[in-house]
Amino acid sequence: MVKRADIEIRLLCRKDVPHSAAIARAEGWNQTESDWLALLRHSPEGCFAATSNGMPIGAVTTIRHGRKLAWIGMMLVQPEFRGRGVGKRLMRAALDHLLQAQTETVKLDATPAGLNLYNSLGFTAQLAIQRWELVSEILPQVDENSARQSVDQLRPAIHALDRMAFGANRSALADDLLDRRFIEATVATLSHTPVARGYGIARRGAVAFYLGPIVAREESVAVGVLDSLLGQLRGRRVFLDLLAHDEDRANFLVARGFALQRSLSRMSYGKLNSAATSRLIFSSAGPELG
Ligand SMILES: CC(C)(COP(=O)(O)OP(=O)(O)OC[C@H]1O[C@@H](n2cnc3c(N)ncnc32)[C@H](O)[C@@H]1OP(=O)(O)O)[C@@H](O)C(=O)NCCC(=O)NCCS
């Protein structure tokens, strides 16, 4: 029996990453060490580890987008230490950190295992998030003339579209995902202007390639972006997390051979706002990022 006194909460650091990533992998999570390191780069004072006799046995990460919004992710406790209040202490550390920084709203994507904990702390459900996996490639005919442009000159256009859709400025995060992209990110632009109509990023995961975020002004553009990314990932295992506003929302995924794998709940704490719930966001940047 592990006594509560043996368990400490402290800042997560780079040397904890291999261990934390291993706990996440054992849980079947898709995040890689590179994802953990990115969170530490963005938020060195906002990621926490639970340790037992010095060994990491749990973690939680936060990322702030100014004062308006923060995201909590990677909430994880090693199985043999669960049900002893470790998760609650990690969440308290994350929330205290964010509230000290006067964050107005905190959001997260809850697994069924985390729901009780988040409900008990005052989070409320806002939107369903569905994990979809490509199970049989019904590959669309990709229009080779579709506007797939080199992303680097278009970063300002991506930032502008993302800020409008997400409802908070996560440009630094978008840049980090673009820097770590596995294939050329796809951007659709209004013809002859540097205004982005949609964009999508694919990165490596521990289990499957991850398509997200996909953000677009119209569904037809989102579908074009998705098809362009899928066209570059033939034969690979692929996941995405859909913002499931309504049942019809997933039709284009089903038509492409995706199957529903699990459901999460996007939850909110503090001042209620619409950040990260817009219909212009088709797929999330990741449960740990929003
Ligand atoms: C979710 C998780 C982090 C909770 O950690 P934990 O250390 O077990 O949580 P705690 O012991 O602090 O429990 C917190 C609250 O949740 C409740 N709870 C914990 N596990 C539960 C379970 N399996 N079923 C129902 N309630 C549960 C506890 O009763 C407690 O409520 P209380 O304070 O009113 O008694 C842990 O189960 C885990 O790592 N799960 C797998 C990964 C995951 O899904 N993470 C969540 C991502 S959003």
The ligand as an SDF file (V2000), in Angstrom:
LIG
                    3D

 48 50  0  0  0  0  0  0  0  0999 V2000
   -8.5420    9.7470  -14.7350 C   0  0  0  0  0  0  0  0  0  0  0  0
   -7.3690    9.4740  -13.8010 C   0  0  0  0  0  0  0  0  0  0  0  0
   -6.2490   10.4520  -14.1310 C   0  0  0  0  0  0  0  0  0  0  0  0
   -7.8610    9.7070  -12.3650 C   0  0  0  0  0  0  0  0  0  0  0  0
   -6.7270    9.6030  -11.5010 O   0  0  0  0  0  0  0  0  0  0  0  0
   -6.8760    9.0140  -10.0200 P   0  0  0  0  0  0  0  0  0  0  0  0
   -5.6070    9.2720   -9.3120 O   0  0  0  0  0  0  0  0  0  0  0  0
   -7.3450    7.6350  -10.0880 O   0  0  0  0  0  0  0  0  0  0  0  0
   -8.0520    9.9700   -9.4810 O   0  0  0  0  0  0  0  0  0  0  0  0
   -8.3720   10.2530   -7.9600 P   0  0  0  0  0  0  0  0  0  0  0  0
   -7.9890    9.1030   -7.1130 O   0  0  0  0  0  0  0  0  0  0  0  0
   -7.7990   11.5780   -7.6090 O   0  0  0  0  0  0  0  0  0  0  0  0
   -9.9250   10.3670   -8.0060 O   0  0  0  0  0  0  0  0  0  0  0  0
  -10.5510   11.5840   -8.2930 C   0  0  0  0  0  0  0  0  0  0  0  0
  -12.0400   11.4070   -8.2410 C   0  0  0  0  0  0  0  0  0  0  0  0
  -12.4780   10.5790   -9.3120 O   0  0  0  0  0  0  0  0  0  0  0  0
  -13.1230    9.4110   -8.7990 C   0  0  0  0  0  0  0  0  0  0  0  0
  -12.6460    8.2900   -9.5570 N   0  0  0  0  0  0  0  0  0  0  0  0
  -11.3740    7.9490   -9.8100 C   0  0  0  0  0  0  0  0  0  0  0  0
  -11.3160    6.8490  -10.5820 N   0  0  0  0  0  0  0  0  0  0  0  0
  -12.5890    6.4920  -10.7900 C   0  0  0  0  0  0  0  0  0  0  0  0
  -13.2190    5.4410  -11.4870 C   0  0  0  0  0  0  0  0  0  0  0  0
  -12.5030    4.4950  -12.1420 N   0  0  0  0  0  0  0  0  0  0  0  0
  -14.5510    5.3730  -11.5070 N   0  0  0  0  0  0  0  0  0  0  0  0
  -15.2920    6.3010  -10.8660 C   0  0  0  0  0  0  0  0  0  0  0  0
  -14.7590    7.3090  -10.1890 N   0  0  0  0  0  0  0  0  0  0  0  0
  -13.4410    7.4110  -10.1450 C   0  0  0  0  0  0  0  0  0  0  0  0
  -12.7110    9.2660   -7.3720 C   0  0  0  0  0  0  0  0  0  0  0  0
  -13.7320    8.6640   -6.6540 O   0  0  0  0  0  0  0  0  0  0  0  0
  -12.4750   10.6890   -6.9650 C   0  0  0  0  0  0  0  0  0  0  0  0
  -13.6780   11.2980   -6.5790 O   0  0  0  0  0  0  0  0  0  0  0  0
  -13.8660   11.6790   -5.0240 P   0  0  0  0  0  0  0  0  0  0  0  0
  -12.7620   12.6030   -4.6880 O   0  0  0  0  0  0  0  0  0  0  0  0
  -15.2100   12.3120   -5.0250 O   0  0  0  0  0  0  0  0  0  0  0  0
  -13.7640   10.3820   -4.3230 O   0  0  0  0  0  0  0  0  0  0  0  0
   -6.8660    8.0140  -13.9250 C   0  0  0  0  0  0  0  0  0  0  0  0
   -7.9560    7.1500  -13.7760 O   0  0  0  0  0  0  0  0  0  0  0  0
   -6.1850    7.6950  -15.2490 C   0  0  0  0  0  0  0  0  0  0  0  0
   -5.0070    7.9510  -15.4290 O   0  0  0  0  0  0  0  0  0  0  0  0
   -6.9620    7.1130  -16.1940 N   0  0  0  0  0  0  0  0  0  0  0  0
   -6.4300    6.7240  -17.5210 C   0  0  0  0  0  0  0  0  0  0  0  0
   -6.0460    7.9200  -18.3510 C   0  0  0  0  0  0  0  0  0  0  0  0
   -7.1940    8.8600  -18.5520 C   0  0  0  0  0  0  0  0  0  0  0  0
   -8.2490    8.4890  -19.0730 O   0  0  0  0  0  0  0  0  0  0  0  0
   -6.9820   10.1160  -18.1620 N   0  0  0  0  0  0  0  0  0  0  0  0
   -7.9670   11.1730  -18.2730 C   0  0  0  0  0  0  0  0  0  0  0  0
   -7.7160   11.9460  -19.4910 C   0  0  0  0  0  0  0  0  0  0  0  0
   -8.9230   13.2060  -19.7260 S   0  0  0  0  0  0  0  0  0  0  0  0
  1  2  1  0
  2  3  1  0
  2  4  1  0
  2 36  1  0
  4  5  1  0
  5  6  1  0
  6  7  2  0
  6  8  1  0
  6  9  1  0
  9 10  1  0
 10 11  2  0
 10 12  1  0
 10 13  1  0
 13 14  1  0
 14 15  1  0
 15 16  1  0
 15 30  1  0
 16 17  1  0
 17 18  1  0
 17 28  1  0
 18 19  1  0
 18 27  1  0
 19 20  2  0
 20 21  1  0
 21 22  1  0
 21 27  2  0
 22 23  1  0
 22 24  2  0
 24 25  1  0
 25 26  2  0
 26 27  1  0
 28 29  1  0
 28 30  1  0
 30 31  1  0
 31 32  1  0
 32 33  2  0
 32 34  1  0
 32 35  1  0
 36 37  1  0
 36 38  1  0
 38 39  2  0
 38 40  1  0
 40 41  1  0
 41 42  1  0
 42 43  1  0
 43 44  2  0
 43 45  1  0
 45 46  1  0
 46 47  1  0
 47 48  1  0
M  END
$$$$
